[in-house]
Amino acid sequence: MKVFVSSELDLGHPLVRASNVLGIQLIQQSLLSFSAEAGVPTQPYDIVFFSSPRAYAFGQQFILPETKVACVSLGTAKHSTYPVDWYGNSPNEPTQTAMDFKQWVGERRVLFPISSRSLGNISSAFPPSQIECVTVYKTILNSRVIEDCTVYIFTSPSNAEAYLHQNTIPGAAKVIAKGASTQEFLQQHGIESTYFTDESIHWEEALAPWVNP
């Protein structure tokens, strides 16, 4: 059994461990690359919001001694070397996360360090006068041919888009989508998928039914 995941994982990642236990051939291949962009804030801000670990990696320089740090989820918050003042508790529901964050923010101003391909799921909940979005990195699609697999795990809409540029999903294959945005992108392209977040999935239990169907 072959499983494709659109990311390169550490040896200790739960998916890697599950694949070893189940005897699965795990094909790890990110279909994206990233480059820094020179965006800088032009307005004052009270809070910096990070929508992903990569947004944090490219935008952490905007954390000032007087600013608060907010993250979309606990998974992103764990990457911060600074104290995190707020993080979302609804990784399955970006709309709920946006509402919760907006309530916590109140009248304060928010800076969003973002990708060139950001969907703006959280920032769109705010009036433009209260926020500033600064592009801190560019996401580049690196499409390539991937061998047929039994299970496909897409970790972002951009990875799914890059895959579909040169590949199709075999008819009997199972598709798993990380996050609501990825699942929505796949659905728009006629591909049904099972939804997961890092906090919600147990990989061995999820993959075991397809090892010995």
Secondary structure per residue as TSV (DSSP state, phi and psi in degrees):
chain	resnum	aa	ss	phi	psi
A	1	M	-	360.0	134.3
A	2	K	E	-114.6	136.0
A	3	V	E	-124.0	127.9
A	4	F	E	-100.5	133.5
A	5	V	E	-128.8	133.2
A	6	S	S	-85.8	51.9
A	7	S	S	-160.5	158.0
A	8	E	-	-108.0	118.8
A	9	L	-	-106.2	154.2
A	10	D	-	-70.3	156.2
A	11	L	T	-59.5	-29.2
A	12	G	T	-88.7	3.3
A	13	H	-	-63.1	140.6
A	14	P	H	-55.4	-34.3
A	15	L	H	-68.2	-38.8
A	16	V	H	-65.0	-43.9
A	17	R	H	-62.7	-43.4
A	18	A	H	-62.6	-40.2
A	19	S	H	-63.6	-39.5
A	20	N	H	-65.3	-42.0
A	21	V	H	-65.2	-40.8
A	22	L	H	-89.0	-5.6
A	23	G	T	71.7	35.7
A	24	I	-	-93.7	139.4
A	25	Q	E	-83.3	111.5
A	26	L	E	-99.6	117.9
A	27	I	E	-98.8	109.6
A	28	Q	E	-103.0	118.7
A	29	Q	-	-155.2	104.1
A	30	S	-	-69.3	139.6
A	31	L	-	-105.9	21.5
A	32	L	E	-129.9	156.3
A	33	S	E	-135.0	166.7
A	34	F	E	-138.0	145.2
A	35	S	E	-138.8	145.1
A	36	A	E	-68.6	143.7
A	37	E	-	-113.4	153.1
A	38	A	-	-93.8	29.8
A	39	G	-	-68.1	141.4
A	40	V	-	-137.4	149.0
A	41	P	-	-64.5	147.1
A	42	T	-	-115.4	-4.0
A	43	Q	S	-132.2	156.9
A	44	P	-	-68.1	156.3
A	45	Y	-	-149.5	153.3
A	46	D	S	-103.6	-25.6
A	47	I	E	-135.7	140.6
A	48	V	E	-111.3	126.8
A	49	F	E	-110.7	128.5
A	50	F	E	-111.8	124.2
A	51	S	S	-91.9	-3.8
A	52	S	S	-167.4	162.7
A	53	P	H	-58.5	-34.4
A	54	R	H	-70.3	-38.0
A	55	A	H	-60.0	-38.4
A	56	Y	H	-65.2	-44.3
A	57	A	H	-59.5	-39.0
A	58	F	H	-91.4	-15.5
A	59	G	H	-120.0	5.7
A	60	Q	G	-67.0	-18.1
A	61	Q	G	-65.2	-13.7
A	62	F	G	-89.9	1.6
A	63	I	-	-79.3	114.9
A	64	L	-	-104.8	162.4
A	65	P	T	-55.5	-32.0
A	66	E	T	-93.3	-4.3
A	67	T	-	-92.0	152.1
A	68	K	E	-90.8	151.9
A	69	V	E	-112.7	129.8
A	70	A	E	-128.7	147.4
A	71	C	E	-134.8	152.7
A	72	V	S	-66.1	-28.6
A	73	S	S	-157.3	170.9
A	74	L	H	-62.7	-35.9
A	75	G	H	-58.4	-42.2
A	76	T	H	-72.7	-39.0
A	77	A	H	-59.3	-32.5
A	78	K	T	-65.4	-18.3
A	79	H	T	-84.4	-11.0
A	80	S	-	-80.9	132.9
A	81	T	S	-90.4	-1.6
A	82	Y	S	-103.6	155.1
A	83	P	-	-59.1	135.8
A	84	V	-	-101.9	123.5
A	85	D	S	-87.6	-23.4
A	86	W	E	-156.0	141.6
A	87	Y	E	-146.8	153.1
A	88	G	-	-72.2	145.2
A	89	N	S	-110.6	11.4
A	90	S	-	-128.1	65.7
A	91	P	T	-62.4	-21.8
A	92	N	T	-80.4	-12.6
A	93	E	-	-134.2	87.3
A	94	P	H	-60.2	-31.9
A	95	T	H	-65.0	-41.6
A	96	Q	H	-66.1	-40.6
A	97	T	H	-59.4	-43.6
A	98	A	H	-61.8	-42.4
A	99	M	H	-65.8	-43.4
A	100	D	H	-63.7	-42.2
A	101	F	H	-66.4	-43.3
A	102	K	H	-60.7	-39.1
A	103	Q	H	-64.5	-41.2
A	104	W	H	-67.6	-37.3
A	105	V	H	-65.8	-42.1
A	106	G	T	66.3	-126.7
A	107	E	T	-95.7	2.0
A	108	R	-	-71.1	160.3
A	109	R	-	-94.4	145.5
A	110	V	E	-124.4	136.1
A	111	L	E	-104.1	130.6
A	112	F	E	-113.9	102.4
A	113	P	E	-74.2	124.8
A	114	I	E	-133.1	168.3
A	115	S	E	-83.1	160.5
A	116	S	T	-64.5	-17.1
A	117	R	T	-113.1	23.9
A	118	S	-	-60.3	139.2
A	119	L	-	-86.9	-14.4
A	120	G	-	67.2	33.4
A	121	N	T	-62.0	-35.6
A	122	I	T	-94.6	-45.0
A	123	S	G	-62.8	-28.8
A	124	S	G	-68.2	-11.7
A	125	A	G	-77.4	-11.6
A	126	F	S	-106.1	153.0
A	127	P	-	-68.0	143.3
A	128	P	G	-53.8	-29.6
A	129	S	G	-70.2	-14.4
A	130	Q	G	-100.4	-8.3
A	131	I	E	-133.6	164.1
A	132	E	E	-140.2	128.1
A	133	C	E	-102.7	124.4
A	134	V	E	-118.7	121.6
A	135	T	E	-75.6	114.2
A	136	V	E	-108.5	-12.2
A	137	Y	E	-154.0	153.4
A	138	K	E	-105.0	133.4
A	139	T	E	-99.4	123.8
A	140	I	E	-113.9	128.0
A	141	L	E	-80.8	126.8
A	142	N	-	-119.4	76.1
A	143	S	-	-68.2	144.6
A	144	R	-	-155.4	161.8
A	145	V	-	-75.2	131.3
A	146	I	-	-115.8	133.9
A	147	E	-	-64.8	154.1
A	148	D	-	-62.3	139.1
A	149	C	-	-131.3	169.4
A	150	T	S	-84.7	-37.4
A	151	V	E	-131.1	137.5
A	152	Y	E	-119.8	129.6
A	153	I	E	-118.2	112.5
A	154	F	E	-103.4	127.8
A	155	T	-	-98.5	-3.2
A	156	S	S	-165.6	158.2
A	157	P	H	-59.5	-37.4
A	158	S	H	-65.6	-40.9
A	159	N	H	-63.1	-41.5
A	160	A	H	-63.6	-42.1
A	161	E	H	-62.1	-44.8
A	162	A	H	-61.9	-39.5
A	163	Y	H	-61.1	-45.6
A	164	L	H	-71.5	-13.6
A	165	H	H	-63.2	-33.5
A	166	Q	H	-128.4	4.0
A	167	N	-	-139.2	163.6
A	168	T	-	-126.8	164.3
A	169	I	-	-90.3	122.5
A	170	P	-	-56.3	147.5
A	171	G	T	-56.5	-37.5
A	172	A	T	-93.3	1.8
A	173	A	-	-74.5	153.9
A	174	K	E	-100.1	138.8
A	175	V	E	-120.3	132.9
A	176	I	E	-122.3	130.9
A	177	A	E	-115.9	130.2
A	178	K	E	-86.8	113.1
A	179	G	S	89.5	153.1
A	180	A	H	-64.4	-35.5
A	181	S	H	-66.1	-39.3
A	182	T	H	-67.0	-44.0
A	183	Q	H	-61.7	-41.0
A	184	E	H	-64.6	-41.8
A	185	F	H	-60.4	-46.5
A	186	L	H	-62.3	-41.7
A	187	Q	H	-62.3	-38.0
A	188	Q	H	-62.8	-22.7
A	189	H	T	-103.7	19.5
A	190	G	T	75.3	21.8
A	191	I	-	-115.1	116.6
A	192	E	-	-81.5	143.5
A	193	S	-	-146.1	159.8
A	194	T	E	-93.4	136.9
A	195	Y	E	-91.1	142.6
A	196	F	E	-149.7	160.3
A	197	T	-	-126.9	163.8
A	198	D	T	-58.4	-30.8
A	199	E	T	-80.0	-17.0
A	200	S	T	-106.2	-12.6
A	201	I	-	-110.4	141.7
A	202	H	-	-110.9	106.8
A	203	W	H	-64.4	-38.6
A	204	E	H	-62.9	-43.4
A	205	E	H	-67.1	-37.1
A	206	A	H	-68.2	-37.8
A	207	L	H	-92.3	-23.8
A	208	A	H	-52.9	-40.9
A	209	P	H	-60.3	-23.8
A	210	W	H	-95.3	-7.9
A	211	V	H	-71.7	-45.8
A	212	N	-	-128.2	74.2
A	213	P	-	-64.4	360.0
